[in-house]
Amino acid sequence: MELTHPRGWQQFLNMCLALKERTELDGFLGFLLTAEEREQIATRILLTKALLEKKKPQREIAKELKISIAKITRGSNALKMLDEKQIAMLKQLMNAL
């Protein structure tokens, strides 16, 4: 998807990188994102981790996270679009949690 405001996205990324403390980042994102948006991001992280682990069937993941199979499919399809280097980076990040 092409961004309408790519400059704004780059500024957002730079701001996130500039924050050194978890509490600073939490406060910044708490200001920018609604509770629903934060919940959606949290769910996407948990879904991505579960899909990368490949330990549970998708239906079980959907039940545990209380999300639809369609969301699981979208997450799975998004992972399929990544190259090996991106997958390795995601796995490294997820294992650090």
N, C-alpha and C positions, 0 to 999 in steps of 0.2 A: 504494500500500500504506500502510495506516495504521500508524504506529509505536506500539508498546506503551509506550514510554518517551520521549515527545516532549521532555520536559524534559531528559533525559540527552543527546539529540541536540543540543539548543540549547546545552547546556554544552560538548559536544564542539566545536561550531562556534566558540563563543567562545574556547575554549582554543587552537584552531588559529589564530584571528585574533590572539590575544595574542602568539604566538611570532613573533619578528622575524627570526630567522636560519634559514636552510635546515637547518643542523646541528641546531638545537633541534627543528624540526619533524620531521626524520628520526628523531631519538632518541625523540621522543614517539610517533610512529606506529610505530616499531620496537617500542616497549613494548606498545602497544595491539593491534597486528595481528600475526597469525602470518605466517610467510614465505609461506604459500599465499595468504593474504588480500592481502598486498602484491603478489604475482605476479598475482592476479586483477585488482587495480586497475590495475596497469601494463599488462596486456593490454587492459583496457577503454579505457584512454587511447589506446593505439596503434590499436585498432579504431575508436574514435570519430574520431580524426584521419584515418585512411584513408577512412572513410565520408564524412566532410565534404569531403575532397579530390576524391572522385569520379574518381580517375585509374585505378583498378584494378577489375577485376571481383571480385565477392564471393568466388568460388572461389579466386582468386589471393591475396586477403587471408587467407582461411582457411588456405591452404597456408603462406604466409609466417609467420603468427602461430601456426601449429600449433593451430588451434581448429576447432570444428565449424561447419558451415553454420548450425546451429540458434543458435549464439551470435551469429553475424553477423546473423541474422534478428532476434534479440532486441535487439541493438544498433541495428539499422536501425529497428525499430519504436519503440524508446525515443526516437530522434531525431525521428520523425514526430509524437510527442506534444508536442514543444516548439514554442513560438511563434517568430516571426521574430526577436524581440529576444534570446531565449535562444540561438537558433542563431548569431546574430551574435556574442554574447558568447563562445560556445564556439569559434567560428572565430578570434576575436581571441586567446583564450588559447592555442589550438593553434599559431597562427602565431608566438607569442612563444617557443615551445619551440625 
